[in-house]
Amino acid sequence: MEEKSKAGFVFGWKVIAYLFLAGVGGGASSVGATFHLIHPEAEKVILFGVILGAPLVFLGSLLLLIDLGRPQVAFRAFSRPNKAWISRGSIVLTTFIILGAIQIGTWIWPFQGLKEYPSLHLILNLVNGIFGIFTIIYTAFLFDTTRSIPFWSTPILPLLFLVSGISTGIFALILSFLLSGNSSGQWISVLGKFDAFLLLFEALIIIFYLHGMHEVTAARASVQRVVKGDLSIPFWVGVILIGLVIPFLIEIILGGEPFAMVLASLCGLVGGLYVRYVVVTGAVKAPLNTEGVLISLSPRPE
Amino acid sequence: MARYGMVIDLKRCIGCDTCTVACRAEHATSKGILFNRVFKFEVGKYPHSKLGFLPVTCMHCGKPECEKQCPTGATTRRKDGIVIVDAEKCMGCQYCVVTCPYGTRYFLDQIKDYVKGSETPYEKKGKRKHKKGAVEKCDFCLKRIEKGLEPACVTSCIANARHFGDLDDPKSEVSRLIALRRGYTLNPELGTEPSVYYLPDY
């Protein structure tokens, strides 16, 4: 028959780009808010955390919106926060964007009235940072509850998204710092060192994730696609080499060099995008199980 | 209140796809969308292998994953156990398509004629039933049930492999067949409690 099964995977580049932008925006915002609490003198970090946070997540949300089949009824997405992760996520995204917009509007442009209320600003930024964390991880919880796709159905995924999101957020902060001419800031070195630690942690999570999933029979097809199948180049080159090894080595060996840090940041951001690409595209639905006979629902992996 | 369910006898199914075609005709589904499919597969190893058939439609689960994940409330489970999609409420996020373990949900991204450029009067009429950009699926032929008829796939099955009825009534044909022939459901490990049962082919 000419008909092809459309019951496969529906997530395309827009959702992958959203996941990446939500990670970067949420990560930058939460790192900025953390600095606001422990290093309030790091004004530029706090500033760029706010400037990057809500606008990037807003851009990602627009991509989600145009990916909908019927965006004219998108307001219904808020209907079921008691059950559906997408509803919870819609509330999180909206709150995060509104809080970010309030901060930008009253602290940066067009008004600066918030400068007169530092305590209020700190609280606002901290709440924004917490919602930034929620923004990063809610999609991973959504994936985690998807039992039909064993590759996603693991509590390691929220941790991977969180660490990758914060790491890419830091890369975005460093890049913004350097491109705006603040190369002498001591904070680049502090952020770089912390990020090197995060990259190491992320590598460990990826090892545990793939190893753990390989032990799950239904998820083994996904792991094989990622490690030695059609996704092996995006994984080994995009995630591991460009996303982890190169930025880690640059941050350890050439930590203070502005040009090297620009390169490290660009590599780290590309790697973050590839993490989302591999996780989303690597999904393989569990086969139909009819009394022990397994029938594949999706195209067979290589 | 009845709890509707279906029993598919794999010993009788010959994989002819009459149910697939009858479903398509009943619902005038767009090209590329089949609310009912029949998987054909090989069981065992040569020389002791045989051809197996597995008709798959929406399982109308007792605990539907699609309903749980639907953010808009477009997917609901009626009191009679039928899981339906209200296309007016559906925003087309397609997460139900991803989360359905049985692959029986379809996103209508485009309404296509079966033969490009030659729309039949039946297709023209049928298009009114569908909403572009929404997700759609089998509804156990709800309109036929309301008229006292059985779903099209059940009526059309040439091998009498499909049975439809009330799962809560122990005297109904479906309940008796499930009990007598040890009916089972697909992927019971997921705990979705499907209302479509299969009778083994032995």
Chai-1 contact restraints between the chains, C-beta under 6 A:
chainA,res_idxA,chainB,res_idxB,connection_type,confidence,min_distance_angstrom,max_distance_angstrom,comment,restraint_id
A,E3,B,G32,contact,1.0,0.0,6.0,A-B,restraint_1
A,E3,B,L34,contact,1.0,0.0,6.0,A-B,restraint_2
A,K6,B,G32,contact,1.0,0.0,6.0,A-B,restraint_3
A,K6,B,Y106,contact,1.0,0.0,6.0,A-B,restraint_4
A,A7,B,G103,contact,1.0,0.0,6.0,A-B,restraint_5
A,V10,B,Q94,contact,1.0,0.0,6.0,A-B,restraint_6
A,V10,B,V97,contact,1.0,0.0,6.0,A-B,restraint_7
A,L68,B,M91,contact,1.0,0.0,6.0,A-B,restraint_8
A,L68,B,G92,contact,1.0,0.0,6.0,A-B,restraint_9
A,L68,B,C93,contact,1.0,0.0,6.0,A-B,restraint_10
A,G69,B,G92,contact,1.0,0.0,6.0,A-B,restraint_11
A,G69,B,G133,contact,1.0,0.0,6.0,A-B,restraint_12
A,R70,B,M91,contact,1.0,0.0,6.0,A-B,restraint_13
A,R70,B,G92,contact,1.0,0.0,6.0,A-B,restraint_14
A,R70,B,G133,contact,1.0,0.0,6.0,A-B,restraint_15
A,V73,B,M91,contact,1.0,0.0,6.0,A-B,restraint_16
A,A74,B,M91,contact,1.0,0.0,6.0,A-B,restraint_17
A,R76,B,T72,contact,1.0,0.0,6.0,A-B,restraint_18
A,R76,B,K89,contact,1.0,0.0,6.0,A-B,restraint_19
A,R76,B,M91,contact,1.0,0.0,6.0,A-B,restraint_20
A,A77,B,P71,contact,1.0,0.0,6.0,A-B,restraint_21
A,S79,B,T72,contact,1.0,0.0,6.0,A-B,restraint_22
A,S79,B,G73,contact,1.0,0.0,6.0,A-B,restraint_23
A,R80,B,P71,contact,1.0,0.0,6.0,A-B,restraint_24
A,R80,B,G73,contact,1.0,0.0,6.0,A-B,restraint_25
A,K83,B,K68,contact,1.0,0.0,6.0,A-B,restraint_26
A,A84,B,Q69,contact,1.0,0.0,6.0,A-B,restraint_27
A,A84,B,P71,contact,1.0,0.0,6.0,A-B,restraint_28
A,I86,B,P71,contact,1.0,0.0,6.0,A-B,restraint_29
A,I86,B,Y95,contact,1.0,0.0,6.0,A-B,restraint_30
A,S87,B,P71,contact,1.0,0.0,6.0,A-B,restraint_31
A,T146,B,T99,contact,1.0,0.0,6.0,A-B,restraint_32
A,R147,B,L190,contact,1.0,0.0,6.0,A-B,restraint_33
A,S148,B,T99,contact,1.0,0.0,6.0,A-B,restraint_34
A,S148,B,P101,contact,1.0,0.0,6.0,A-B,restraint_35
A,L288,B,L186,contact,1.0,0.0,6.0,A-B,restraint_36
A,N289,B,N187,contact,1.0,0.0,6.0,A-B,restraint_37
A,T290,B,L54,contact,1.0,0.0,6.0,A-B,restraint_38
A,T290,B,L186,contact,1.0,0.0,6.0,A-B,restraint_39
A,E291,B,Y184,contact,1.0,0.0,6.0,A-B,restraint_40
A,V293,B,V43,contact,1.0,0.0,6.0,A-B,restraint_41
A,I295,B,F39,contact,1.0,0.0,6.0,A-B,restraint_42
A,I295,B,F41,contact,1.0,0.0,6.0,A-B,restraint_43
A,L297,B,G103,contact,1.0,0.0,6.0,A-B,restraint_44
